[in-house]
Amino acid sequence: MALFRRIFSGSSTILQSQFSSIRLNSTLTSPKLFVSGLSRYTSDENLKKAFEEFGCLTEAKVITDRATGRSKGFGFVSYETIEEAEKAREGMNAKFLDGWVIFVDPAKPSMPRAPPPPPQDPLNFGITTNKTVGWTGR
């Protein structure tokens, strides 16, 4: 897939006709968009510049790996209104950004995270007792 994105450098109208109808079937319920297929070199600024022509942006964020700081290949764009987000979705879906074809979809609400495990008892050092045999874990 990555090779296809790098080799294909012609007009995006072919991709627009093949992929847009598949991905544009869901309606927006919030002004936040999920942008996938980003290049590893796409920055927050590049993402903002590409999407700001469709309305007033409140956020443009490329998600990065904590350890390496490199882009994970996706990001989020938020607008003030749903109408602006819809225009951006229609205008940028299956288009090129930094040499890669990007896809724009409605952002799903984040799932609540599982609560952290309870802390271990500081007096328990990993040695347990077996009531029938005696001490274990030597």
C-alpha positions in Angstrom: 0.0 0.0 0.0 2.8 2.4 0.9 4.5 1.7 -2.5 1.2 2.5 -4.3 1.0 5.8 -2.5 4.5 6.8 -3.4 4.3 5.7 -7.1 0.9 7.2 -7.8 1.6 10.8 -8.4 -1.0 11.7 -11.0 -4.4 13.3 -10.6 -6.4 12.3 -7.5 -9.7 12.3 -9.4 -9.4 8.6 -10.1 -9.0 7.9 -6.4 -11.7 10.4 -5.6 -14.3 8.5 -7.7 -13.3 5.0 -6.3 -12.9 5.8 -2.6 -15.1 8.8 -1.8 -18.4 7.1 -2.3 -17.4 4.3 0.0 -16.2 6.5 2.8 -18.7 9.4 2.7 -21.8 7.3 3.6 -21.8 8.1 7.3 -23.0 11.5 8.6 -21.1 13.8 10.9 -22.4 14.2 14.5 -19.4 16.3 15.7 -17.0 18.8 14.1 -14.0 16.5 14.8 -12.5 14.6 11.9 -10.2 11.6 11.8 -7.5 11.9 9.1 -5.6 8.7 8.1 -2.9 7.9 5.6 -0.6 10.8 6.7 3.0 10.8 5.8 5.5 10.3 8.6 6.8 13.8 7.7 3.4 15.6 8.0 3.5 18.0 10.9 0.7 19.8 12.9 1.4 22.9 10.8 1.1 21.1 7.5 -2.1 19.5 8.5 -3.5 22.9 9.7 -2.5 24.6 6.4 -4.2 21.9 4.3 -7.5 22.1 6.2 -7.8 25.7 7.2 -9.3 26.7 3.8 -12.6 25.0 4.7 -13.4 26.9 7.9 -12.2 28.0 11.3 -10.0 25.3 12.8 -9.9 24.8 16.5 -7.3 22.0 16.5 -5.1 20.2 14.0 -3.1 17.4 15.7 -0.8 14.7 14.2 -0.6 11.8 16.6 3.0 10.8 17.4 4.7 7.8 19.0 5.7 8.6 22.6 9.0 6.8 22.4 10.3 8.0 19.0 8.3 11.2 18.4 7.5 10.1 14.9 4.1 10.4 13.3 1.8 7.3 13.6 0.2 8.2 10.3 -3.0 9.7 11.5 -4.4 12.8 13.1 -7.4 14.8 14.1 -8.8 18.1 12.8 -11.6 20.0 14.7 -13.7 22.8 13.4 -16.1 25.2 15.1 -19.2 23.9 13.2 -20.3 20.6 11.7 -20.9 22.3 8.3 -17.3 23.4 8.1 -16.2 19.8 9.0 -18.5 18.4 6.3 -17.0 20.8 3.7 -13.4 19.7 4.7 -14.4 16.1 4.6 -15.7 16.3 1.1 -12.9 18.6 -0.1 -9.9 16.6 1.4 -11.0 13.0 1.3 -8.8 10.9 -1.0 -6.5 13.8 -1.8 -2.8 14.1 -1.6 -1.0 15.6 1.3 2.8 15.6 1.5 2.9 13.0 -1.3 0.4 10.5 0.4 -3.3 9.9 -0.2 -5.2 10.8 2.9 -8.7 9.8 4.0 -11.0 11.9 6.1 -13.7 10.3 8.3 -15.8 11.3 11.2 -13.9 10.9 14.5 -15.4 8.3 16.8 -15.8 9.3 20.5 -12.9 8.0 22.6 -13.6 4.9 24.6 -13.2 5.2 28.4 -10.1 3.5 29.6 -10.1 0.6 32.0 -9.2 1.6 35.6 -5.6 1.0 36.6 -5.0 -2.1 38.7 -5.1 -1.7 42.4 -1.7 -1.0 44.1 0.0 -4.0 45.7 0.2 -4.3 49.4 3.6 -2.8 50.3 4.0 -5.4 53.1 3.7 -8.3 50.7 7.1 -8.9 49.1 6.0 -11.8 46.9 6.2 -14.4 49.6 3.0 -16.2 50.2 2.0 -18.8 52.7 0.3 -22.1 51.9 -1.8 -22.9 54.9 -1.5 -26.6 54.5 2.2 -27.0 53.6 4.1 -24.0 55.0 6.2 -21.2 53.5 6.6 -21.1 49.7 8.4 -18.8 47.3 11.9 -19.2 48.7 
